[in-house]
Amino acid sequence: MKLTIGYLYGDLMNIYGDTGNIIALKKRAQWRGIKVKVQLITLKSKILNLKSDLYFFGGGQDQQQELVAKDLKIKAKIIKSEVERGVPLLSICGGYQLLGAYYKPYKGPKLPGVGLFPIFTEASSDRMIGNIVIESMFGKLVGFENHSGKTYLKKEALPLGMVIKGFGNNGTDKTEGCIYKHAVGCYMHGALLPKNPKLADWLIRKALEVKYKKQIELKPLDDTLELQVHHKAIQKFS
């Protein structure tokens, strides 16, 4: 089997260890004998020619987000149609924000989003920094958050999970992230997937099932070290 991972704006949106998620997806697929190609999709890329089996969209600073927001207007239709047909996507922080209705920086004009997730984000003068633990459909997830944007879920939105420790979407309603079909958005940097192998494998499995149009059973891996880190983080930060 083959897997193509599309790294959305990997040259601009890749802070706080986000590229580690690409590494985790690539290695966990390769350890199972799956051939992996990672392709960068950035400002000058024609996404129609670079359709992928799985997408990743990391975080960035306001300056980079402004550049990306303009380009997303061109790519929005294809990104949304890919998610609608079941292609999985993981977005972190700035990428998560730009896939909502809009992101309003603390200073500067509102940046329109793709409208994939039923959310909106407004930056504040406060910064929410620290380790985060949430309860989700994947069990407990652990990560590290660092954001001033406060994201609010619309009525129809489904949160990725509920905060046990940390701030989450906005520091008040205890929600973290958003999930729509097989698209996941959240504030969990660090990188997220090496510490949460169950989520990584879910993304890989869904990508292969959509591509090959059949149910996929992934070969089990020895996750002893990954799970030790996962459980230790939960114990320490909860």
C-alpha positions in Angstrom: 0.0 0.0 0.0 1.0 3.6 -0.5 0.2 6.7 1.4 0.6 10.3 0.3 0.7 13.0 3.1 0.0 16.6 2.1 1.9 19.0 4.4 -0.1 22.3 4.1 2.2 25.3 4.2 5.0 23.3 6.0 7.5 26.0 5.1 5.4 28.7 6.9 3.3 26.9 9.5 5.6 24.6 11.5 6.3 26.0 15.0 6.5 24.2 18.4 7.4 20.9 17.0 4.5 20.5 14.6 6.7 18.8 12.0 7.0 15.9 14.4 3.5 14.9 13.5 4.6 14.3 9.9 7.5 12.2 11.1 5.3 10.2 13.4 2.8 9.5 10.6 5.5 8.6 8.1 7.4 6.2 10.4 4.3 4.5 11.8 3.2 3.8 8.2 6.7 2.7 7.0 7.1 0.3 10.0 4.0 -1.5 8.6 5.5 -1.8 5.1 3.4 1.1 3.7 5.3 3.3 1.2 5.0 7.0 2.2 5.4 10.2 0.2 5.2 13.6 1.9 4.5 16.5 -0.4 4.6 20.2 0.5 1.6 22.2 -0.5 2.4 25.9 -0.1 1.6 29.3 -1.6 2.6 28.6 -5.2 1.3 25.0 -5.2 -1.7 24.0 -7.3 -3.5 21.7 -4.8 -5.6 20.2 -7.6 -2.4 18.5 -8.8 -1.2 17.6 -5.3 -4.2 15.8 -3.8 -3.2 13.7 -0.9 -4.5 10.8 1.2 -4.0 12.6 4.5 -3.4 16.3 5.2 -1.5 18.0 8.0 -1.7 21.8 8.8 0.5 23.2 11.5 0.7 26.4 13.5 2.4 29.8 12.7 2.7 33.4 13.8 0.2 36.1 12.8 2.4 37.3 9.9 2.5 33.8 8.4 -1.2 33.3 9.0 -2.0 36.4 7.0 -0.1 35.1 4.0 -1.7 31.7 4.3 -5.2 33.1 4.8 -5.0 34.8 1.4 -3.8 31.7 -0.4 -6.4 29.5 1.3 -9.1 31.4 -0.6 -7.8 29.6 -3.7 -7.5 26.2 -2.1 -10.5 26.2 0.3 -13.0 24.5 -2.1 -10.7 21.6 -2.7 -9.7 21.2 0.9 -13.4 21.1 2.0 -14.4 18.7 -0.8 -11.5 16.3 0.2 -12.7 16.3 3.8 -16.3 15.8 2.8 -15.4 12.6 0.9 -13.7 11.3 4.1 -10.0 12.2 3.6 -8.5 12.7 7.1 -6.8 16.0 8.2 -5.0 17.1 11.3 -4.6 20.8 12.0 -2.9 22.4 15.0 -3.3 25.9 16.4 -2.9 28.4 13.5 -4.0 25.8 11.0 -7.0 24.9 13.1 -7.9 28.6 13.4 -7.8 29.2 9.7 -10.0 26.2 8.9 -12.8 27.8 10.9 -15.1 30.8 10.0 -12.4 33.4 10.7 -9.4 34.4 12.9 -9.3 37.9 14.3 -5.8 38.9 15.4 -5.4 41.1 18.5 -4.2 43.8 16.1 -5.1 43.9 12.5 -8.0 42.9 10.2 -10.1 39.8 10.5 -8.7 36.9 8.4 -11.4 34.8 6.7 -11.2 31.1 7.2 -12.1 28.1 5.1 -15.3 27.4 7.0 -14.5 23.6 7.4 -14.9 23.6 11.2 -18.0 25.4 12.7 -15.8 27.6 14.9 -14.4 31.2 15.1 -11.3 32.5 16.8 -10.5 35.9 18.3 -7.1 36.7 19.7 -6.8 38.1 23.2 -4.1 39.9 25.3 -3.7 36.7 27.4 -1.5 33.8 26.4 -2.5 30.3 27.3 0.6 28.2 27.7 1.3 24.8 29.3 0.7 21.1 29.2 -2.8 19.9 28.4 -4.7 16.7 28.9 -8.1 16.0 27.5 -10.7 13.2 27.4 -11.7 12.4 23.9 -13.1 9.6 21.7 -9.5 8.4 21.4 -9.2 8.2 25.2 -7.0 10.7 27.0 -4.8 12.8 24.8 -1.8 14.8 25.9 0.0 17.8 24.4 1.4 21.3 24.9 -0.5 24.5 24.1 0.7 28.0 23.4 -1.9 30.4 22.0 -3.5 33.7 22.5 -6.4 33.0 20.2 -9.6 32.0 21.9 -11.7 29.6 19.8 -15.4 29.3 20.2 -17.5 26.4 18.9 -20.7 27.1 17.1 -23.9 25.2 18.2 -23.5 22.4 15.8 -19.7 21.8 16.5 -18.4 18.7 18.1 -15.3 19.2 20.3 -12.4 16.9 20.0 -12.6 16.5 23.8 -13.0 18.0 27.2 -10.2 19.5 29.2 -8.9 17.7 32.2 -5.8 19.9 32.6 -5.0 23.1 30.7 -6.9 25.8 28.8 -8.2 24.3 25.6 -10.2 26.3 23.0 -10.7 29.4 25.1 -9.9 28.7 28.8 -13.5 28.9 29.9 -15.9 26.3 28.5 -13.5 23.3 29.0 -13.7 22.2 25.3 -10.6 21.5 23.2 -10.5 21.3 19.5 -13.1 20.3 17.0 -13.7 17.2 14.9 -15.7 17.0 11.7 -15.9 13.7 9.8 -12.2 12.6 9.7 -10.8 16.2 10.2 -9.4 17.1 13.6 -8.4 20.5 14.8 -6.8 21.4 18.1 -4.3 23.4 20.1 -2.1 20.5 21.0 1.5 21.1 19.9 4.5 19.2 21.1 4.2 17.2 18.8 0.8 15.6 19.3 1.1 12.3 17.5 4.3 10.8 18.9 2.7 10.9 22.4 -0.7 9.8 21.2 -0.2 6.8 18.9 -3.9 5.8 18.9 -4.8 9.1 17.2 -1.9 8.7 14.7 -3.1 5.2 13.7 -6.7 6.3 13.4 -5.6 9.0 10.8 -3.5 6.5 8.9 -6.2 3.9 8.9 -8.9 6.3 7.7 -6.6 7.6 5.0 -6.1 4.0 3.6 -9.7 3.1 3.9 -10.8 6.1 1.9 -8.1 5.5 -0.7 -8.5 1.7 -1.1 -12.3 1.7 -0.5 -12.1 -1.2 2.0 -11.8 -1.8 5.7 -8.2 -1.7 6.9 -6.6 -3.5 9.8 -3.2 -2.0 10.7 -0.5 -4.3 11.9 0.1 -3.8 15.6 3.3 -2.0 16.6 5.4 -2.2 19.7 4.3 1.0 21.4 5.9 0.4 24.7 7.9 3.6 24.7 5.2 5.7 23.2 2.7 4.5 25.8 5.1 5.0 28.6 5.5 8.7 27.6 1.7 9.0 27.2 0.9 7.6 30.6 3.7 9.5 32.3 2.4 12.8 30.9 -1.1 12.0 32.0 0.1 11.2 35.5 2.3 14.3 35.7 0.0 16.9 34.2 -3.4 15.7 35.4 
